[in-house]
Amino acid sequence: LLLRLTMAEQQLNLPETDTHIEVLKSRFAASRMRGDSSHQGDEARFMLHVMNKPGQALQLAQMNWSVQREPRDARILLEAALASGKVKVEAKPTLEFLAQSRLQDARLQPLIDQFKGTGS
């Protein structure tokens, strides 16, 4: 919830944004120190949408995808792959999984469609 709040605050240019960014950084760091990888998807979202670091977001999303394969996990991986410019290579396993599983999600389809038109 704090991530969603921070993303909304950032879009609205609210003064609380910087404080919440620092809190999130601390929480993700503490999670890593404990060896807890259950928040990698959220950390990937944070890196992509708040910190604007698509390369780091993609790495986190890929690690997350190796243990969690829900639509939201596919979404952040595809978003990060598109944002980083590492389209086909990095997203290929996820795209293949989605095709083989025939998973349908209205939020994923526009992302999947973007990959169909890329030559990277």
HUWO-V383360 format. One record per helix or strand of 3 or more residues. SS is the DSSP state (hx for helix, st for strand). FROM is the first residue (numbers start at 1). LEN is the number of residues. If there is no record, write none. Layout:
ss:SS from:FROM len:LEN
ss:SS from:FROM len:LEN
This chain:
ss:hx from:2 len:10
ss:hx from:17 len:17
ss:hx from:40 len:11
ss:hx from:54 len:12
ss:hx from:71 len:14
ss:hx from:87 len:15
ss:hx from:106 len:11
